[in-house]
Amino acid sequence: MINKIIAGDCLEKMKLIEKCSVDLIYLDPPFFTKKEHTLSNSERTKVFSFEDFWESDTGYAKFLKTRIEAMKDLLKEDGSIFVHCDKSAEHIIRAILDNVFGAENFQSEIIWSYKRWSNSKKGLLASHQNIYFYSKSKSFKFNTIYTAYSETTNVDQILQRRTRDKHNKSVYDKNDAGEVKYSGQKKGVPLNDVWDIPYLNPKAKERVGYPTQKPLILLERIIKLTTNEEDLVLDPFCGSGTTCVAAKLLNRNFIGIDQSIEAVQLSERRISNPVKTESNLLKKGRRSYVNKDKEALSLLSGLEYNAVQRNKGVDAILVNSYKDSPVLVRVQKPNERLRDAVSLLAKAMKSKKSKKSILIQTNHDELPKEETVLEGMVIFKSLSIQIASSLESEKDLSVTSQIALS
Ligand SMILES: C[S@@+](CC[C@H](N)C(=O)[O-])C[C@H]1O[C@@H](n2cnc3c(N)ncnc32)[C@H](O)[C@@H]1O
């Protein structure tokens, strides 16, 4: 394993690294803010700072360009670079990257967006930063990450397979009988380039008091996208060592460089005892987009599913399919009769060619004797119904035993 943090100017220290050996470089250099960044740790025992003063934009551009050129030499042919910046110098950095890596190797401009609540300046509240993603060549390593479907996605969009017609228009794929073909298991929507990740709040456990410290979740995402386990990640402006900590947590090799000895010591301390703040917002985010009956969906917790909006019969589809057909789920609504829930779900099964469905019963009613359920449909009683029924039967028992005693 290569796991080290080096003190010094990255231009010099990168000479120690073997050429074409690095899979991913992430850099979060000074942003050309023309000020000194200072912050102290929560116990106020230590003040960390770094300078971001420049005589001119050309001076700043020269400083970065020479270092980015050296970084390119260190990358493997299928390696990638992510450069973090903001409105102060995004135009300069994009031009440098086009020049060094070639505009044809530009892959994405990631917008990292987060909430802020106050603005000391006149104008729009700035609440995003930019991360430029370039590859060294066309054959770069990339692991697609999938996210949940949005609330506006309807059941057909999730289930049906698409193809191109003779005019190259995207249409639903149909079989010879004109029936729409089932798409099989879908993983979700590929991650897009706008990332809604909360900024570290001042009380976050993960915060170490380093100015402009980035959240681990952000770095983990970048590392997962473009590297595999045991690959080598380099951060030449590592500050408090966020990239190195994320790499360690994901079982990647890493090298961090920082010209500040205090930053290097802090990084080493963090690496030996990584602390990560779980973002509730991010964790719940997936489901918080879902404005479907939250109570109903809470009954599905523990199952892997895609919530379905705008469909009368179905609340969710399980991620795992059954005999090549979708598993539909419906939760009985508060004032809905069981027979109505059964009939709506049966209808959906027929129209979606589903061979298995699950109905979660939430009310105390029974199906009329003459009523049967469609083959493949299973009815489960919700936990609250099971508990209520069990208490009810225990009450009966205690009444019986009281009668017996008297
Ligand atoms: C924006 S901070 C990085 C913050 C980091 N991403 C984190 O999460 O803590 C920029 C860092 O670059 C370092 N730096 C500035 N010039 C440098 C250079 N020539 N070589 C190495 N490090 C440098 C500063 O000391 C500072 O720690």
The ligand as a MOL file (V3000), in Angstrom:
LIG
                    3D

  0  0  0     0  0            999 V3000
M  V30 BEGIN CTAB
M  V30 COUNTS 27 29 0 0 0
M  V30 BEGIN ATOM
M  V30 1 C -8.2000 25.0030 -0.2800 0
M  V30 2 S -6.9790 24.2940 0.7320 0 CHG=1
M  V30 3 C -7.3000 22.5730 0.5980 0
M  V30 4 C -8.3560 22.1090 1.5500 0
M  V30 5 C -8.5840 20.6110 1.5010 0
M  V30 6 N -9.2420 20.2070 0.2970 0
M  V30 7 C -9.3670 20.1180 2.7060 0
M  V30 8 O -10.4400 19.4880 2.5520 0
M  V30 9 O -8.9180 20.3510 3.8180 0 CHG=-1
M  V30 10 C -5.5640 24.5770 -0.2220 0
M  V30 11 C -4.2810 24.0270 0.3700 0
M  V30 12 O -3.2270 24.1890 -0.5730 0
M  V30 13 C -2.0220 24.3580 0.1280 0
M  V30 14 N -1.0250 24.9130 -0.8230 0
M  V30 15 C -0.9600 26.1560 -1.3560 0
M  V30 16 N 0.0650 26.2390 -2.2280 0
M  V30 17 C 0.6590 25.0120 -2.2560 0
M  V30 18 C 1.7290 24.4570 -2.9910 0
M  V30 19 N 2.4340 25.1810 -3.8500 0
M  V30 20 N 2.0330 23.1420 -2.7690 0
M  V30 21 C 1.3560 22.3970 -1.8930 0
M  V30 22 N 0.3290 22.8830 -1.1630 0
M  V30 23 C -0.0210 24.1620 -1.3510 0
M  V30 24 C -2.3990 25.2690 1.2930 0
M  V30 25 O -1.4920 25.1390 2.3580 0
M  V30 26 C -3.8030 24.7230 1.6180 0
M  V30 27 O -3.7070 23.7750 2.6570 0
M  V30 END ATOM
M  V30 BEGIN BOND
M  V30 1 1 1 2
M  V30 2 1 2 3
M  V30 3 1 2 10
M  V30 4 1 3 4
M  V30 5 1 4 5
M  V30 6 1 5 6
M  V30 7 1 5 7
M  V30 8 2 7 8
M  V30 9 1 7 9
M  V30 10 1 10 11
M  V30 11 1 11 12
M  V30 12 1 11 26
M  V30 13 1 12 13
M  V30 14 1 13 14
M  V30 15 1 13 24
M  V30 16 1 14 15
M  V30 17 1 14 23
M  V30 18 2 15 16
M  V30 19 1 16 17
M  V30 20 1 17 18
M  V30 21 2 17 23
M  V30 22 1 18 19
M  V30 23 2 18 20
M  V30 24 1 20 21
M  V30 25 2 21 22
M  V30 26 1 22 23
M  V30 27 1 24 25
M  V30 28 1 24 26
M  V30 29 1 26 27
M  V30 END BOND
M  V30 END CTAB
M  END
